[in-house]
Amino acid sequence: MPEDESLGALVAQASHHISTLVRSEIELAKAELKFDAKRVGVAAGLFGAAAFMGHLCLILASFAIAYALVAVGLATWLAFTIVTVFYLLMAGLLVFVGYRRLKGLTGMKRTRRSLRGLGGPEEAEGELPEAVPSPASRPAAPAPPPYTGPTAGQVGAHRESVSDAG
């Protein structure tokens, strides 16, 4: 009967049940992760094959456009040059747009402000500068001060032990 069992036996049973539960949850997580990883791998392979086929279609379309320009009356070399220059201009435009998007990055200002707020009110008062220097030009950040708060043992020291409570 549970009433006859000692506190130590009950704690041992609870510990055994908790460790069994944790092990079971870990095994379940492993199985789910393995299943999901396999699905992600297959999906990535399918996306890669689709991208490759799309690239082949772009090449064939480029030839079709160039030969259509030849059929209109342009010289072959000129038709292929026009198609090539068009793709170079498109690539340059994409690089420009991508560069502008990267240039607009904020350097996670809100996250840094939030993290500074965790340090205490005296650190949170100083606002971040609008222009964040690049990591190469920034001086190395000083090491944070060591933790001086109470330890876990100090926090729980005022509580009475289980053996004293019974």
GUSEZA-832019 format. One line per 3 residues: number of its first residue (from 1); their letters; for each residue x negated, y, z negated of N, C-alpha, C, CB. Coordinates in pm, whole numbers, plus 50000, padded with zeros to 5 digits. Atoms other than C-alpha are relative to their C-alpha. Glycine has a CB too. Example, Ala and Ser with C-alpha at 12.3 -4.5 7.8 and 13.67 -1.06 7.14 Angstrom:
# residues 2
1 = as = 49911,49881,50000,48770,49550,49220,49910,50120,50000,50099,50003,49875 ~ 50082,49881,50006,48633,49894,49286,50077,50109,49927,49959,50046,50142
This chain:
# residues 166
1 = mpe = 49918,49881,50000,50000,50000,50000,49913,50126,50000,50093,50000,49880 ~ 50080,49877,49995,49879,50353,50071,49984,50065,49864,50063,50097,50095 ~ 50012,49935,50130,49948,50463,49711,49884,49942,49919,50131,49987,49921
4 = des = 50104,50067,50076,49697,50210,49577,49860,50030,50053,50023,49852,50002 ~ 50133,49976,49942,49414,50313,49809,49938,50124,49936,50010,50017,50154 ~ 50072,49887,50059,49147,50545,49674,49986,50113,50103,49861,49956,49949
7 = lga = 50020,49884,49914,49079,50890,49811,49886,49974,50098,49971,50124,49916 ~ 50113,50030,49913,48747,50768,49951,50041,49909,50115,49888,49935,49921 ~ 49955,50090,49894,48918,50486,50143,50087,50074,50100,50078,49881,49941
10 = lva = 49916,49922,49910,49173,50727,50284,49916,50093,50088,50101,50082,49920 ~ 50088,49913,49922,48900,50969,50391,49924,49918,50104,49900,50074,49907 ~ 50072,50086,49905,48708,50681,50552,50091,49960,50116,49946,49874,49929
13 = qas = 49905,50035,49894,49020,50572,50742,50025,50119,50092,50132,49949,49939 ~ 49976,49880,49920,49089,50928,50855,49881,50030,50089,50030,50122,49908 ~ 50122,49976,49923,48730,50967,50966,49991,49902,50116,49875,49989,49911
16 = hhi = 50004,50103,49894,48748,50639,51161,50102,50032,50109,50028,49859,49940 ~ 49897,49968,49902,49075,50741,51328,49963,50124,50082,50134,50023,49929 ~ 50040,49879,49927,48941,51085,51419,49889,49968,50099,49954,50109,49902
19 = stl = 50109,50033,49908,48620,50943,51568,50051,49915,50116,49887,49925,49926 ~ 49941,50079,49892,48825,50688,51767,50076,50091,50096,50094,49890,49942 ~ 49925,49906,49917,49051,50965,51891,49906,50086,50086,50088,50090,49912
22 = vrs = 50095,49917,49926,48755,51183,51990,49935,49919,50112,49892,50057,49906 ~ 50060,50084,49897,48589,50893,52174,50098,49974,50114,49953,49867,49940 ~ 49898,50024,49898,48914,50818,52357,50020,50124,50087,50133,49958,49936
25 = eie = 49983,49876,49925,48955,51182,52458,49881,50024,50092,50018,50118,49906 ~ 50120,49983,49917,48597,51193,52586,50005,49906,50120,49870,49975,49917 ~ 49988,50096,49889,48655,50878,52794,50104,50046,50101,50035,49861,49946
28 = lak = 49896,49948,49911,48974,51028,52934,49947,50117,50082,50124,50043,49920 ~ 50056,49883,49930,48794,51351,53021,49900,49955,50107,49931,50097,49901 ~ 50096,50052,49901,48515,51153,53195,50073,49943,50121,49911,49892,49936
31 = ael = 49926,50061,49889,48766,50957,53400,50065,50107,50087,50107,49904,49946 ~ 49937,49893,49923,48955,51270,53501,49898,50080,50078,50078,50092,49909 ~ 50104,49923,49932,48634,51454,53586,49946,49922,50120,49887,50034,49903
34 = kfd = 50050,50083,49890,48510,51164,53799,50099,50002,50115,49974,49855,49953 ~ 49896,49999,49898,48842,51154,53984,50004,50135,50071,50136,49968,49939 ~ 49997,49865,49941,48845,51532,54036,49876,50028,50083,50015,50105,49891
37 = akr = 50126,49977,49926,48479,51539,54144,50004,49928,50134,49878,49953,49918 ~ 49990,50075,49875,48549,51274,54405,50092,50075,50098,50053,49857,49974 ~ 49908,49926,49913,48845,51473,54540,49937,50129,50052,50130,50032,49924
40 = vgv = 50067,49877,49957,48641,51794,54549,49894,49969,50106,49936,50072,49878 ~ 50101,50038,49901,48362,51615,54735,50061,49969,50135,49922,49880,49950 ~ 49933,50032,49873,48599,51478,54998,50053,50128,50064,50116,49899,49977
43 = aag = 49947,49875,49946,48766,51819,55036,49888,50086,50058,50077,50079,49891 ~ 50113,49921,49949,48426,51990,55075,49951,49943,50132,49885,50004,49897 ~ 50039,50063,49874,48332,51739,55344,50096,50033,50113,49990,49851,49984
46 = lfg = 49900,49967,49897,48657,51804,55530,49990,50147,50041,50142,49970,49948 ~ 50018,49858,49966,48607,52182,55507,49875,50020,50085,49991,50086,49872 ~ 50123,49990,49921,48252,52140,55638,50021,49953,50143,49889,49918,49935
49 = aaa = 49972,50050,49865,48373,51931,55933,50086,50100,50077,50070,49863,49994 ~ 49915,49901,49934,48643,52189,56008,49919,50124,50042,50116,50042,49908 ~ 50084,49884,49966,48387,52472,55997,49910,49969,50119,49915,50042,49878
52 = fmg = 50086,50039,49888,48156,52281,56232,50080,49999,50129,49938,49861,49975 ~ 49917,50003,49880,48440,52220,56479,50043,50140,50041,50124,49911,49978 ~ 49968,49862,49968,48544,52583,56455,49884,50072,50066,50041,50075,49874
55 = hlc = 50120,49940,49940,48187,52686,56535,49983,49951,50144,49874,49964,49917 ~ 50008,50051,49863,48186,52456,56839,50104,50068,50090,50021,49847,50002 ~ 49896,49930,49922,48514,52616,56954,49958,50143,50032,50133,50000,49924
58 = lil = 50047,49864,49976,48361,52961,56917,49896,50002,50113,49940,50060,49871 ~ 50101,50008,49893,48067,52856,57136,50067,49978,50136,49898,49886,49972 ~ 49931,50027,49874,48298,52712,57402,50082,50120,50046,50090,49877,49986
61 = asf = 49924,49881,49965,48520,53021,57390,49907,50109,50055,50079,50053,49878 ~ 50096,49901,49951,48211,53237,57438,49963,49972,50145,49874,50000,49912 ~ 50029,50037,49862,48122,53045,57754,50119,50032,50090,49963,49850,50010
64 = aia = 49880,49973,49919,48482,53074,57876,50013,50149,50028,50126,49947,49930 ~ 49991,49855,49981,48480,53452,57822,49894,50047,50099,49983,50074,49865 ~ 50107,49959,49910,48145,53488,57995,50032,49961,50144,49866,49937,49957
67 = yal = 49966,50043,49865,48260,53284,58297,50123,50074,50054,50024,49850,50003 ~ 49887,49918,49955,48586,53482,58308,49949,50134,50050,50103,50019,49886 ~ 50060,49873,49953,48375,53800,58336,49929,49979,50134,49901,50055,49895
70 = vav = 50064,50030,49871,48178,53631,58616,50107,49992,50109,49918,49867,49992 ~ 49893,50013,49901,48506,53549,58792,50057,50135,50039,50112,49911,49946 ~ 49952,49866,49971,48604,53916,58766,49906,50071,50097,50015,50082,49871
73 = gla = 50092,49940,49905,48294,54003,58965,49868,50045,49940,50064,50115,50064 ~ 50127,49961,50062,48013,54067,58712,49894,49894,50030,50016,50019,49846 ~ 50111,50094,49984,47673,53911,58754,49996,49908,49878,49863,50075,50016
76 = twl = 50001,50098,50107,47621,53598,58543,49920,50050,49880,49942,49867,50049 ~ 50084,49953,50109,47339,53749,58340,50069,50112,49922,49864,50048,50053 ~ 49933,49888,50064,47546,54062,58271,50119,49951,49916,50047,50101,50105
79 = aft = 49884,50053,50073,47855,53863,58163,49954,49937,49867,50076,49895,50086 ~ 50049,50064,50122,47653,53656,57914,49938,50103,49904,49897,49891,50035 ~ 50056,49894,50084,47475,53969,57791,50111,50076,49928,49915,50097,50084
82 = ivt = 49887,49930,50062,47808,54141,57726,50056,49918,49883,50112,50027,50104 ~ 49948,50086,50107,47932,53844,57522,49902,49997,49883,50026,49855,50052 ~ 50101,50003,50106,47604,53829,57327,49998,50130,49922,49861,49973,50060
85 = vfy = 50000,49870,50067,47607,54203,57252,50125,50015,49915,49990,50114,50104 ~ 49878,49995,50079,47968,54174,57136,49981,49925,49867,50119,49940,50079 ~ 50021,50077,50123,47871,53902,56886,49896,50066,49909,49956,49858,50033
88 = llm = 50097,49929,50083,47569,54102,56769,50065,50119,49930,49881,50048,50086 ~ 49930,49887,50063,47790,54406,56706,50093,49950,49889,50081,50078,50106 ~ 49911,50056,50103,48042,54190,56516,49918,49956,49878,50081,49880,50057
91 = agl = 50084,50043,50111,47760,54040,56306,49949,50120,49922,49882,49915,50051 ~ 50046,49878,50067,47622,54386,56233,50110,50064,49918,49947,50100,50102 ~ 49887,49945,50073,47968,54509,56131,50028,49918,49873,50125,50004,50090
94 = lvf = 49976,50084,50116,48015,54211,55898,49890,50019,49894,50006,49853,50042 ~ 50108,49974,50095,47673,54271,55741,50021,50134,49931,49862,49997,50072 ~ 49976,49867,50057,47757,54639,55691,50112,49995,49897,50035,50100,50110
97 = vgy = 49887,50009,50093,48094,54561,55530,49960,49921,49875,50122,49934,50069 ~ 50047,50079,50114,47935,54293,55310,49907,50079,49910,49931,49875,50047 ~ 50093,49917,50078,47659,54532,55202,50075,50105,49921,49897,50067,50093
100 = rrl = 49921,49898,50070,47913,54801,55116,50076,49939,49883,50097,50068,50096 ~ 49928,50068,50108,48111,54550,54909,49906,49971,49883,50065,49869,50051 ~ 50096,50026,50106,47798,54454,54716,49955,50129,49931,49880,49926,50054
103 = kgl = 50043,49873,50056,47699,54815,54668,50102,50054,49900,49978,50102,50112 ~ 49895,49951,50088,48032,54881,54496,50014,49920,49871,50128,49999,50072 ~ 49989,50078,50123,47970,54626,54219,49978,50090,49879,49898,49885,49999
106 = tgm = 50007,49914,50118,48013,54777,53873,49905,49947,49895,50135,50017,49941 ~ 50092,50053,50101,47772,54553,53684,50072,49957,49873,49896,50103,49966 ~ 49921,50049,50112,48048,54420,53457,50006,50102,49886,49942,49868,49949
109 = krt = 49996,49892,50100,48092,54751,53275,50095,49968,49886,50041,50130,50065 ~ 49901,50025,50105,48406,54648,53088,49954,49887,49908,50136,49966,50062 ~ 50047,50111,50084,48252,54321,52969,49888,50047,49909,49951,49882,50088
112 = rrs = 50109,49951,50084,47937,54494,52848,50052,50093,49891,49895,50074,50085 ~ 49941,49911,50099,48147,54760,52673,50068,49918,49891,50101,50097,50065 ~ 49933,50086,50096,48352,54487,52507,49899,49930,49910,50088,49897,50072
115 = lrg = 50103,50067,50081,48040,54302,52395,49930,50097,49907,49897,49932,50091 ~ 50061,49900,50089,47889,54620,52259,50092,50032,49884,49967,50129,50078 ~ 49903,49975,50104,48209,54674,52063,49996,49893,49892,50139,50008,50059
118 = lgg = 50012,50106,50099,48149,54342,51889,49886,50027,49902,49979,49867,50068 ~ 50116,49973,50084,47821,54476,51750,50031,50092,49883,49890,50060,50083 ~ 49966,49908,50108,47991,54732,51529,50041,50134,50056,49883,50018,49904
121 = pee = 49950,49872,49949,48145,55077,51557,49888,50096,50040,50087,50066,49895 ~ 50106,49906,49965,47812,55260,51565,49942,49971,50137,49888,49995,49895 ~ 50050,50032,49867,47706,55071,51879,50105,50024,50106,49953,49855,50005
124 = aeg = 49893,49987,49902,48047,55097,52049,50025,50145,50040,50127,49940,49946 ~ 49971,49860,49970,48056,55478,52038,49929,50047,50125,49961,50086,49884 ~ 50075,49957,49883,47788,55523,52305,50059,49940,50126,49853,49962,49988
127 = elp = 49943,50049,49875,47944,55498,52650,49887,49955,50092,50086,50109,50068 ~ 50097,50050,49904,47769,55315,52928,49976,50105,50108,50048,49867,50063 ~ 50023,49909,49888,47603,55517,53203,50076,49951,50123,49849,50014,50030
130 = eav = 49925,50036,49880,47794,55524,53532,49912,49925,50098,50059,50124,50066 ~ 50091,50068,49907,47494,55425,53742,49915,49902,49921,49911,50103,50077 ~ 50077,50103,50068,47344,55097,53628,49875,49973,50082,50084,49869,49981
133 = psp = 50122,50025,49923,46978,55060,53728,49989,49852,50035,49875,50044,49923 ~ 50017,50139,49958,46880,54745,53914,49916,49925,49897,49933,49993,50140 ~ 50074,50077,50099,46737,54459,53705,49848,50016,50012,50036,49854,50012
136 = asr = 50144,49987,49982,46391,54511,53856,49947,50130,49940,49964,49992,50148 ~ 50048,49871,50050,46372,54877,53751,50031,50022,49853,50060,50110,50082 ~ 49963,49987,50140,46523,54826,53405,49891,49946,49910,50132,49929,49972
139 = paa = 50096,50057,50095,46287,54783,53111,50063,49882,49929,49953,50107,49897 ~ 49950,50119,50069,46317,54457,52921,50076,50041,49874,49884,49903,49964 ~ 49918,49967,50117,46588,54468,52656,49934,49946,49874,50144,49943,50016
142 = pap = 50060,50051,50123,46466,54440,52299,50082,49884,49946,49990,50112,49894 ~ 49931,50116,50057,46552,54121,52113,50103,50048,49898,49898,49903,49933 ~ 49898,49958,50096,46872,54144,51909,49951,49976,49858,50132,49926,50025
145 = ppy = 50044,50020,50139,46829,54179,51533,50048,49864,49949,50054,50114,49908 ~ 49960,50131,50051,46845,53854,51337,50132,50010,49924,49891,49941,49908 ~ 49870,50006,50068,47180,53748,51189,49977,50006,49850,50078,49872,50039
148 = tgp = 50018,49983,50145,47208,53864,50829,50127,49973,49922,49950,50140,49970 ~ 49873,50026,50067,47567,53763,50751,49993,49873,49916,50113,49989,50102 ~ 49999,50118,50086,47671,53484,50517,49991,49873,50083,50126,49998,49914
151 = tag = 50008,50129,49933,47594,53125,50610,50127,49922,49971,49874,49921,49954 ~ 49880,50081,50021,47859,52854,50628,50006,49950,49856,50003,49882,50097 ~ 50001,50047,50138,47751,52722,50289,50040,50109,49903,49862,49947,49965
154 = qvg = 49964,49889,50088,47786,53065,50132,50149,50033,50010,49917,50123,50033 ~ 49859,49969,49982,48132,53114,50280,50085,49901,49922,50037,49996,50149 ~ 49920,50102,50067,48262,52785,50138,49959,49972,49857,49995,49875,50076
157 = ahr = 50051,50029,50134,48073,52801,49806,50102,50026,49890,49876,50081,49974 ~ 49904,49966,50106,48365,52951,49611,50113,49899,49988,50058,50136,50026 ~ 49893,50099,50003,48598,52660,49694,49963,49887,49906,50029,49946,50142
160 = esv = 50029,50113,50088,48634,52377,49450,49990,49873,50084,50108,49986,49889 ~ 50022,50122,49922,48523,52034,49567,50123,49911,49991,49873,49924,49950 ~ 49887,50091,49995,48766,51756,49654,50006,49916,49875,49993,49911,50123
163 = sda = 50001,50086,50119,48653,51543,49360,50045,50077,49876,49859,49942,49977 ~ 49956,49921,50117,48717,51831,49114,50150,50029,50003,49923,50134,49994 ~ 49859,49964,49986,49065,51903,49252,50091,49886,49958,50030,50039,50144
166 = g = 49914,50114,50029,49201,51548,49197,50001,49970,49857,49960,49880,50076
